[in-house]
């Protein structure tokens, strides 16, 4: 049953019954595999939750972020990977890349978690 009980009657809808699954350790991308790691420090002092490091083909995600944010970050960084692998990152402004990454990550999180 999808409800929260209080003395035998349903009083609310349970929205987090199942834990959100762990992130994969490796994902396949057009240019080859990309490793995914959780780290306590991911950026250069900014407030980002993750980064894609082209040289090592590694996505680093903040281990302190809530699990849902970790998935959002994975999807966001995977768009960066795809843009890089296709050579499109050089054709787009940073602002356009971030807007595209944000839009796709938001759609994927809604698709996966509702």
Beta strands, then each sheet from edge to edge (+ up, - down):
strand 1: 3-6
strand 2: 9-13
strand 3: 26-29
strand 4: 32-39
strand 5: 50-53
strand 6: 58-62
sheet 1: 1+ 2-
sheet 2: 3+ 4- 6- 5+
end
